[in-house]
Amino acid sequence: MRDFRWPPPPDGGPRTYGPGPSAPRTGRPVLPEPQTELVATPHGVRLERLVTGTGEPVTVFAHGLGTGIATTRPLGSAVTGRKIFFQFRGHGRSDSPPGGWSYADLARDLRAIADLGGATRALGVSLGAGALCRLLWESPDRFTRLVFVLPAVLDEPRPDAARRRLGELLTAVRSGDAAAVAEAVAAEVPPAWRNTPTGWAYLRQRVDQLTRDGLGDGLAGLPGQVAIRRRGDLGAVRAPALVIGCAGDELHPVAVAEQLAAALPAATLHVYDRPGLFWSHRADLRERISDFLNR
């Protein structure tokens, strides 16, 4: 970020010379953190969970690496029925079992939360999309409707650039240095939003959460792993699916979204034209997801 420093300005305003970016100076990219609960799972890992809404159907939301409930909540704001948000192992207040973890472990977390809450529909973002693919690879008929937002990996490892950025985030969080965490998180903010109150608010919230809760050491090996062995096996999944990709996103190559949509027999693919999906296309993304899930 231009003239980046930590902590941010008290009022969140820019501290640069000359004209700054023209992005809006109000609003927040994520919702405030709500009261959550820890739930026991059959596989012995306690997971942090938030349940909102009432009635049927029930949708489970799975977040990306290093993020959490606050990131996925806006995606369900217009979705009908009960909504279950949770933190994977190693995130938030969820347990961090010893040893390395795989997408099979993440799929186990997702399955447990879905089963405990009676979820019939699922949405996965990035890492969560990979965990959802793994669950479907094992149980193709588990859900009746599916959404994949920015899938990052199928049966081939992530690109080196993506692994490097994720590794830098994990290293920064492990150091406990707020400034180092902020430097790593700053890469998530699109140029148009940098050094604006919204950008600073996002950084502040992410840094506060990551320095408070940390990230589990078992996540370190995930960027080099694959979610499933053969993408062709997803041909057994018959549920309608919406796959959302974004051009120019190095952490979530659009080719992965295209491959996933091609592998799922009842998939619809939508690709946004530039990165920064949760910033530049947030309202359209929410509407697209709710229109699909509320049918």
C-alpha positions in Angstrom: 0.0 0.0 0.0 1.2 3.5 -0.7 3.1 5.0 2.3 2.0 1.9 4.2 2.5 1.9 7.9 1.0 0.2 11.0 -1.1 1.0 13.0 -3.4 2.8 10.5 -4.5 6.4 10.8 -7.0 6.8 13.7 -9.7 7.9 11.4 -8.9 5.4 8.6 -8.2 8.3 6.2 -5.3 8.3 3.7 -1.9 9.8 4.7 -0.3 10.6 1.4 0.7 13.7 -0.6 -1.2 14.7 -3.7 -4.5 13.2 -4.9 -5.4 9.8 -3.5 -7.5 7.0 -5.0 -11.0 7.8 -6.1 -12.7 4.8 -4.5 -15.6 5.4 -2.1 -14.6 6.4 1.4 -17.4 4.8 3.3 -18.7 1.3 4.0 -17.1 -2.0 5.2 -16.1 -5.0 3.2 -17.1 -7.5 5.9 -19.6 -7.6 8.7 -18.7 -7.2 12.4 -18.0 -10.4 14.2 -21.0 -11.9 15.9 -21.4 -14.1 19.0 -20.6 -17.7 18.0 -20.5 -21.1 19.7 -18.1 -24.0 19.8 -19.7 -27.4 18.7 -18.3 -30.9 19.2 -18.0 -33.0 16.1 -18.0 -36.8 15.7 -14.3 -36.7 14.7 -13.3 -35.0 17.9 -12.5 -31.5 16.5 -14.5 -28.6 18.1 -15.5 -26.1 15.5 -16.7 -22.5 15.8 -20.2 -22.0 14.4 -22.8 -19.3 13.8 -26.4 -20.1 12.8 -28.7 -17.4 11.4 -32.1 -17.4 9.8 -35.0 -19.8 10.2 -36.8 -22.5 8.4 -35.9 -24.6 5.4 -33.7 -25.1 3.4 -30.5 -25.1 5.3 -27.3 -23.9 3.7 -23.7 -24.3 5.0 -21.0 -21.7 4.1 -17.3 -22.7 4.0 -14.7 -19.9 4.0 -11.3 -19.5 2.4 -7.8 -20.0 3.9 -7.0 -17.4 6.5 -10.5 -15.9 6.5 -13.6 -17.0 8.3 -17.2 -16.4 9.2 -17.0 -12.6 8.7 -16.1 -13.1 5.1 -18.8 -15.6 4.2 -21.7 -14.0 6.1 -22.3 -11.3 3.4 -22.7 -14.0 0.8 -25.7 -15.3 2.6 -27.4 -12.0 3.4 -30.3 -12.6 0.9 -30.4 -16.4 1.0 -33.6 -17.8 2.4 -33.8 -20.4 5.2 -31.4 -21.2 7.9 -27.7 -20.5 7.3 -24.7 -22.1 9.0 -21.4 -20.4 9.0 -18.3 -22.0 10.6 -14.5 -21.9 11.0 -12.4 -24.7 9.6 -9.8 -26.2 12.0 -7.0 -23.8 12.6 -9.2 -20.8 12.1 -10.8 -18.6 14.7 -11.7 -20.4 17.9 -11.9 -23.8 16.2 -9.5 -26.5 17.4 -6.1 -27.0 15.8 -5.3 -30.7 16.0 -1.5 -31.6 15.9 0.1 -32.6 12.7 -0.4 -31.7 9.1 -3.9 -31.5 7.5 -5.3 -32.4 4.2 -8.4 -31.6 2.2 -9.9 -34.8 3.5 -9.6 -33.3 7.0 -11.3 -30.1 5.8 -14.0 -32.1 4.1 -14.6 -34.0 7.4 -15.1 -30.6 9.2 -17.5 -29.5 6.5 -19.5 -32.7 6.5 -19.8 -32.7 10.3 -21.1 -29.1 10.4 -23.5 -29.9 7.6 -24.8 -33.1 9.2 -25.2 -31.5 12.6 -27.2 -28.7 11.2 -29.2 -30.7 8.6 -27.8 -28.6 5.7 -29.0 -29.6 2.2 -27.1 -26.9 0.3 -23.5 -25.8 0.4 -21.4 -22.8 -0.6 -17.6 -22.9 -0.6 -15.1 -20.1 -1.1 -11.5 -20.8 -2.3 -10.3 -23.3 0.4 -13.9 -24.0 1.3 -14.6 -24.8 -2.4 -11.8 -27.3 -2.4 -13.1 -28.9 0.8 -16.6 -29.0 -0.8 -15.1 -30.7 -3.9 -13.4 -33.3 -1.7 -16.6 -34.0 0.2 -18.5 -34.4 -3.1 -15.8 -36.6 -4.5 -16.5 -38.9 -1.6 -20.3 -38.4 -1.4 -21.7 -37.1 -4.8 -25.3 -36.9 -3.6 -24.7 -35.1 -0.2 -26.2 -31.8 -1.3 -29.1 -30.7 -3.5 -27.6 -27.3 -4.6 -24.0 -26.1 -4.7 -22.1 -22.8 -5.1 -18.3 -22.6 -5.6 -16.8 -19.1 -5.3 -13.3 -18.6 -6.6 -12.2 -22.3 -6.5 -8.4 -22.4 -6.2 -7.5 -26.1 -6.6 -8.9 -29.4 -8.0 -6.5 -32.2 -9.0 -3.4 -30.0 -9.7 -1.5 -28.0 -7.1 -1.9 -24.3 -6.8 0.5 -22.1 -8.9 3.8 -21.1 -7.3 2.7 -17.5 -6.9 -0.4 -18.5 -5.0 1.6 -20.8 -2.7 4.2 -18.1 -2.1 1.5 -15.5 -1.0 -0.3 -18.0 1.2 3.0 -19.0 2.7 3.9 -15.4 3.5 0.6 -14.9 5.3 1.1 -18.0 7.4 4.6 -17.0 8.3 3.5 -13.5 9.2 0.7 -14.7 11.4 3.1 -17.2 13.1 5.5 -14.3 13.9 2.9 -12.5 15.9 4.0 -9.2 14.5 1.0 -7.1 13.6 2.9 -5.0 11.1 4.1 -8.1 9.3 0.5 -9.5 9.2 -0.7 -6.2 7.9 1.9 -6.3 5.1 0.7 -9.8 4.1 -3.0 -8.9 4.2 -2.5 -5.7 2.3 -2.0 -7.7 -0.9 -5.7 -8.7 -0.6 -6.9 -5.1 -1.0 -7.4 -4.0 -4.7 -5.4 -0.9 -5.8 -8.6 1.2 -6.1 -9.4 0.6 -2.4 -6.0 1.0 -1.0 -5.4 3.9 1.5 -9.1 4.6 1.8 -11.1 4.3 5.0 -12.7 1.1 3.7 -9.3 -0.4 2.9 -7.9 0.5 6.3 -11.1 -0.8 8.0 -10.6 -4.1 6.3 -6.9 -4.3 7.2 -7.6 -3.4 10.8 -10.3 -6.1 11.2 -8.2 -8.8 9.5 -5.1 -8.0 11.5 -7.0 -7.9 14.8 -8.6 -11.2 14.1 -5.4 -12.9 12.8 -3.2 -11.7 15.6 -5.8 -12.6 18.2 -6.8 -16.1 16.9 -3.8 -17.0 14.8 -3.8 -19.7 12.2 -3.1 -23.4 12.8 0.3 -24.8 11.9 -1.4 -27.7 10.1 -2.5 -25.3 7.4 1.1 -24.8 6.2 1.1 -27.8 3.8 -2.3 -27.2 2.2 -1.2 -24.8 -0.5 0.9 -27.5 -2.1 -1.9 -30.2 -2.0 -4.7 -31.1 -4.3 -8.4 -31.4 -3.3 -9.3 -34.5 -5.3 -7.4 -37.1 -7.3 -9.4 -36.8 -10.6 -11.7 -34.0 -11.6 -13.6 -36.4 -13.9 -14.9 -38.2 -10.8 -17.1 -35.1 -10.1 -19.2 -36.3 -13.0 -21.2 -38.3 -10.5 -22.5 -35.0 -8.9 -25.9 -34.3 -10.2 -26.9 -31.3 -8.1 -27.3 -28.0 -9.9 -24.1 -25.9 -9.3 -23.0 -22.3 -9.7 -19.3 -21.8 -10.3 -17.9 -18.3 -9.9 -14.5 -17.3 -11.2 -12.6 -14.1 -11.7 -10.2 -13.1 -14.4 -6.8 -11.9 -13.3 -6.8 -13.4 -9.8 -3.5 -15.1 -9.3 -4.7 -16.9 -6.1 -7.7 -18.3 -7.9 -6.9 -19.0 -11.6 -10.0 -18.7 -13.8 -8.9 -22.0 -15.4 -9.8 -23.8 -12.2 -13.3 -22.4 -12.2 -13.6 -23.4 -15.9 -12.4 -27.0 -15.2 -14.7 -27.4 -12.3 -17.7 -26.2 -14.3 -16.8 -28.6 -17.1 -16.5 -31.5 -14.6 -19.9 -30.9 -13.0 -22.8 -32.1 -15.2 -25.3 -29.5 -14.0 -23.0 -26.5 -13.5 -23.4 -22.9 -14.6 -20.2 -20.8 -14.9 -20.0 -17.1 -14.4 -16.6 -15.3 -14.7 -16.2 -11.7 -13.5 -13.9 -9.5 -15.7 -11.4 -8.3 -13.1 -10.0 -9.3 -9.6 -11.2 -7.9 -6.4 -14.5 -9.8 -6.6 -15.6 -9.1 -3.0 -14.8 -5.4 -3.4 -15.9 -4.4 -6.9 -18.8 -6.8 -7.5 -20.1 -7.4 -4.0 -23.7 -6.5 -4.6 -23.9 -8.4 -7.8 -22.2 -11.4 -6.3 -24.7 -11.5 -3.4 -27.7 -11.2 -5.8 -26.3 -13.9 -8.1 -25.8 -16.3 -5.2 -29.2 -15.7 -3.7 -31.0 -16.0 -7.0 -29.4 -19.4 -7.6 -29.9 -20.8 -4.1 -33.5 -19.4 -3.6 -34.9 -21.3 -6.5 
